[in-house]
Amino acid sequence: MQATLNISNLSKSYDQGKVKALDNISFFVKKGDICAVVGESGSGKTTLIRLIAGLEELDNGEILIKDQLVASIKKNTAPEKRDVGMVFQEYALFPHLSVLENVIYGIKKSKTKKDVALETLDLVGLKGFEKRYPHELSGGQQQRVALARALAPNPSVLILDEPFSNLDAMMRHRLRNEVFNIIKKTGVTAIFVTHDTQDALAVADEILILQNGRLVQKDEASALYKKPQSIYVASLFGNTVQLNKGLQTAFKCPLKEDCCHAIRNENLTVNQDCDYVSEAEILKRTFLGTHSQLLLKLDNGEHLTVVTNEPVLGNTIKIGFNSKDVLAFDE
Amino acid sequence: MNIKDRFYKLKRDLNRWSLLLLLILAVVAIPILTIGLKLFDGPGESWNHIVDYVLFDYLQNSFLLAIFCSIIVIVFGVTTAWLVSRFEFPFRKQLEWLLILPLSVPAYIMAYAYAGVFGYSGVFSNFMELVGVDSFRIEFMNIYGLSFVLSISLFPYVYVSCRTFFLAQATNLLEASRMLGISEFKSFFKLIFPLARPAVIAGLVLVLMEVLNDYGAASYYGVSTFTTGIFRSWFSLGEPETAIYLSAILLIIVFGLILFEKWQRRNLNFTSAKSSKQNYNSRLKPKMSNQIWFSIICFVPVFLGFILPVVQLVIWVKQTLEKVWNVEFISITLESFGIAFLTASVTVLVALLLLFFTKWNKIELLKTTSKLGVLGYAIPGIIIAIGVLIPSLYLDKWLIERNITSKLILNATLIALVYAYVVRFLAVAYQPLESSSLKIDRSLSDSSKVLGKGNFRTFFKIEFPLIRTGLLSAFILVFIDILKELPLTLIMKPYDVNTLAVKAFEYASDEMVSSAALPSLLIILTALIPAIFLNKLLLKNASNT
């Protein structure tokens, strides 16, 4: 399938090269796919999308949108000519324009402008809100206006920058599904930045993991979860315990030395038979509602924190895991 | 990145805005560059005489003025700022903005008024006669008197910057300090004053720049400073070269001040820690006797810096109105307002272009350099005047020699005057514009661009409607500054044009200081607008932090 967005060897640094924001990144996004960019703060997520949008200039590499070169060391197509839509983190709705004027703003065909805007507002479920001003809307409604405004000019690539970070948890889940249903319906190629891995797992066709400006893994959601290529990626998607030498001794599980090993917290079993087991003394229990967090002291004095929803009685337990659940990464 | 890539990048990022930005910067830099270049011509004949006999006086007087003024403005500024932002007392709200009013009285007008107050038939001697001590007189027209009049008209700079700091930051820290068992008084000296140092110095540097810029007050009180020295070298000794050499020394002092201010800010950036939201709701209410003291303490600078000089001026106006109020005066007033209006419009436009060309330019180095464009405000008006005068004389001479024109078209014309004003007051217009444009979320203009609109359309449709308040405040501030300006106007104004400030100066110089009262009072009344406006803006900002 044709790639709508193609990025090769992209690098960008700030402060006269002292701070490397992106380091030699290459990837592509297929037409109609939703690609999530995940990483901690400072990993280069925002720089990446600002470069794609044309809001900043790259230091090296190339960006192609629909096979057209839009940015390189020699060329920089202005953002207004890139055919890209963007939903900003704070929505960036123009405060002095009404909802309809906001949505019309980017539409080019003058004759059908209003019809297209009304249609898009209908699509995002905001029919009847045309005359309101941004400050008269709730956070969720503002988010939908921002989406409508970005979709109305029918861009080739839609960029969403932390689109749900300003919403509370309930609203976030509801709106997440709504927004991505709309995006799927329009068939636009989308790239969205998030630090919430749940968002990425729930809606993305592919996930791209950035760490310190480098692309560390790009895969489908399930593959990323099951086969993370580094402890960093593994720990982004849930609590992970690195099996260091001390833990390996405690569980009597000699593992290969040239590898780094880890086990997901949900794969640790309490008082069950499994391949590797260790006796543990419970030092502290913290009740967390649906589950409890236990601070354990293992046979050999090593400490380990586990989260379990099993009822645990007494002061000692058996903690263990199976060899098939051990994750191995190259150092 | 190799040289080839750097070249490609530069070629890619160089746009027309970069070139236009460079053009503005070059035009604004001409006066300073001129001073720098003219230094190579060598000093004039009297230079050695000046170095041997008067340079030390200039240095000593300017230095003493700086020291005296610093002490007075810190005492007045910090104390009053602390009291109004930390305590509740009678008339606090009124005093809070009344304390800004001395800013509306230019230092030279303050100097005339105080010369009157302490003169033979002035308010002070009348009062002394009233209490039966008619032989007591204070000799005021000396360096101490000059320090006082400069300080009392300029202390609001320190007051404003400290009050902003106290309102925005101090409450939380003080509460923490009080909880640790330190008294309010001790907390102020141990905690708040050291933390407020950058705010104090920021205000103080503005005061010192105005002190160095002053010509009217110093020349009226007969105190030799750098500025009066530059005037004398050029206009009495007829030696522009010497004036340029003195200007260069003054410039070095000013740049030293700027660097000091920047350096201290870099070292003390801890004060930019998170500000507290709840602030002046939690003022302390001391016991009644202290409250009355606080009211009195805050009233004193208002009385000395505004009420007393204005009363003196009003008394004079009553005495001289018939003589001064005539057709000539009305025409001078109209000219003065006309020039201020025209120049404020041009300055705001140039500031706007500078701001947005910087934003649209993509070359990082130029972005940093663009700050140099607003250095004019730090540079004394007299230096800018000389820096404009010399190239405009050259250009006129060149044009006349080539028969392109038969008369002066730049020198001593409105064009040169407006140009000099723009260079001098660009920063005054730039700052409110910059701060109002910084308040616009960057993503608003970004999203407009992503939505297909170029720089111009984004400016007119999104940015311009959102910075209108900034534009208005920029305009008003420049308008008033031009109305008050004296040294630059004295040198640059066309022969047939006069302004209120120059007229007041002429009256005072001609021993008719009472006649200077009407133009002075008119300047003060007009300048009251931004004093009130500034206060409202300050309160709004404080409540937004």
HADDOCK unambig.tbl for C-alpha pairs under 7 A between the chains (distance, minus, plus):
assign (segid A and resid 53 and name CA) (segid B and resid 450 and name CA) 6.83 0.50 0.50
assign (segid A and resid 55 and name CA) (segid B and resid 446 and name CA) 6.81 0.50 0.50
assign (segid A and resid 73 and name CA) (segid B and resid 5 and name CA) 6.96 0.50 0.50
assign (segid A and resid 73 and name CA) (segid B and resid 8 and name CA) 6.29 0.50 0.50
assign (segid A and resid 73 and name CA) (segid B and resid 9 and name CA) 5.71 0.50 0.50
assign (segid A and resid 74 and name CA) (segid B and resid 8 and name CA) 5.45 0.50 0.50
assign (segid A and resid 74 and name CA) (segid B and resid 9 and name CA) 6.30 0.50 0.50
assign (segid A and resid 74 and name CA) (segid B and resid 12 and name CA) 5.61 0.50 0.50
assign (segid A and resid 75 and name CA) (segid B and resid 12 and name CA) 5.93 0.50 0.50
assign (segid A and resid 76 and name CA) (segid B and resid 12 and name CA) 6.79 0.50 0.50
assign (segid A and resid 79 and name CA) (segid B and resid 449 and name CA) 5.73 0.50 0.50
assign (segid A and resid 79 and name CA) (segid B and resid 450 and name CA) 5.13 0.50 0.50
assign (segid A and resid 80 and name CA) (segid B and resid 449 and name CA) 4.92 0.50 0.50
assign (segid A and resid 80 and name CA) (segid B and resid 450 and name CA) 5.00 0.50 0.50
assign (segid A and resid 80 and name CA) (segid B and resid 451 and name CA) 6.12 0.50 0.50
assign (segid A and resid 80 and name CA) (segid B and resid 452 and name CA) 3.72 0.50 0.50
assign (segid A and resid 80 and name CA) (segid B and resid 453 and name CA) 5.58 0.50 0.50
assign (segid A and resid 80 and name CA) (segid B and resid 454 and name CA) 6.22 0.50 0.50
assign (segid A and resid 81 and name CA) (segid B and resid 452 and name CA) 6.32 0.50 0.50
assign (segid A and resid 84 and name CA) (segid B and resid 450 and name CA) 6.39 0.50 0.50
assign (segid A and resid 85 and name CA) (segid B and resid 450 and name CA) 6.13 0.50 0.50
assign (segid A and resid 85 and name CA) (segid B and resid 451 and name CA) 6.64 0.50 0.50
assign (segid A and resid 86 and name CA) (segid B and resid 447 and name CA) 6.87 0.50 0.50
assign (segid A and resid 86 and name CA) (segid B and resid 450 and name CA) 6.75 0.50 0.50
assign (segid A and resid 88 and name CA) (segid B and resid 443 and name CA) 6.81 0.50 0.50
assign (segid A and resid 92 and name CA) (segid B and resid 443 and name CA) 5.58 0.50 0.50
assign (segid A and resid 92 and name CA) (segid B and resid 444 and name CA) 4.95 0.50 0.50
assign (segid A and resid 92 and name CA) (segid B and resid 447 and name CA) 6.81 0.50 0.50
assign (segid A and resid 93 and name CA) (segid B and resid 444 and name CA) 6.88 0.50 0.50
assign (segid A and resid 94 and name CA) (segid B and resid 444 and name CA) 6.57 0.50 0.50
assign (segid A and resid 106 and name CA) (segid B and resid 451 and name CA) 4.46 0.50 0.50
assign (segid A and resid 106 and name CA) (segid B and resid 452 and name CA) 5.87 0.50 0.50
